């Protein structure tokens, strides 16, 4: 029976075809139909699937189909690429290139054929490998997920001005590029009463084509998701005035994404006549576990709305959250976060009374419409998490340097224990003072580069020695800096020599309790992320390129580390000695 433990072979086969599909689409001046499109559809399937109580087997089947749904685009018969995808899946399973049984290959092939609506049976249920599979539901999720990859990341252009050659030779493709450029992102807003897609739009007229296509796909499935448009307003009216002050509380994980998302939420709430207090600092929200342990002490009864951003939820946190939801009926609670998109607790949170926002990191803020400055900051929010290449599209140096400037200031907040820095970040984002952050951007690289780092090389993997002085989200940049220092290989399109890294983090008694597994590539759309090599534990947290695993002993961690290193180097045909100590 296929499980996600075998996903590496699926990911590898997807890359093999999708790289060719990308080259073909690029030659025809089309929007992205390459590996990153497949991986974004995979991510969307994952967060849409949390709303439907999928079994583990259904989830594995659906996500395999997401990675493979467009491999037929590598053929010249684009109009029938879904049928070609089905044929390739069946034939490649027969040869062993894909880890599916005959029945699984037929089922996954059918999902890929149906993602274009061909012979689509929305209520179809089948049995495969002894398990019931809601094939019609999975096909519906895949169809919508494919269509929901419709924002600015779908085009390699950054503006209409970049399209000069396409305008000259392939004018029919311009409408598709301009339409996705007009859309900032999409998310699901779900509560006990309803679920809807929210489209964050920069230019409604330009987005019309993609909106119409999405409506058509929704109407072709049994999934009752209305669409709500969140437009960018060029002119704003004064917020409404109320006799009694309306108050909100925003608690965000203390990292760059958390604080940017919190400020965007506060701006939106203020325009609705609600004053919001932000809690985002190293003492209160730098540890999600510690935050949820203290959740009962929050005076939520004093607020009309509370929004929790990027604070990872584990099984032990569910009961305290359930309790605060049950005793604070007058406070509307919103929850969002990158790890929530694959959380098994989404349906529970909704049932308890929370409103959940599901989507990629750049759209997880409270809003009913957008201000003229928000499109820039939405792109910044999508650039904050360097470990998630699927979310990012860094085509603008101002976005990059603004993000890096925010990281530098947060680094100073942790290093100097200075809470005034948080207020400075908030004020400058609210005032759209982009230059303030750009002016400090270079200092972040200097700070990270100045931190000592010691490592051993094991083939294509770096094993990094613990540094007790490094705190917060900056572990990622520090580890990535080590990867980049190890030069590149010209015969692999100048890919990094060691694109994988492992970083054991010790507890106070000297035992490694948590281990970070990380991958970072120059050509992120052509490589296998670290997730493909890691053992999935009950304690695993992270996305494709960063996985945190927690262990009960040094011996358990060491065994797992050696297993991951061996798998990675086998992929490259390299033999390495075992790690003997961490």
CORMOJO-V252976 format. One line per field, one symbol per residue. phi: phi as a letter, one per 30 degrees, with the letter a starting at -180 (. if undefined). A space follows every 50 residues. Layout:
# CORMOJO-V252976
phi: ???
This chain:
# CORMOJO-V252976
phi: .dbddcdeddeddeeedddddddddddcidddbceddddddeddeddddd dbhddedddddddddddcdcddddddcddcddddeedddddddddjdcdc deddddddddeddddcjdhdcdcdbbcbhicdbdddddddddeddddddb cdddcddcadddceddddcbdddeedddddddcdlbbccbbdcabbdccc cdbddddeddddddedddddbdddcdccccddcdbccdddcbdcecbbbc cbedbededddddeddeddddcicdccccaaddcbdbddddddcdddddd ddbdbbbccicecceddddededdddcbddcdccbblddddbddcedded ddkdccccldedccbdacacddddedddddedcdcddbddddbccbdddd ddedddddddededdchcdddddddedddedhdddedddceddddddddd ddbbaccbicbcccddbddcbiddedddddedddddibcedchhdddbdc bbbdcddddjcdcbbccbbabdcdcbbcdeedcdddcdcdbkcdcbbccc bdadddddddedddeddddddciccbdddcab
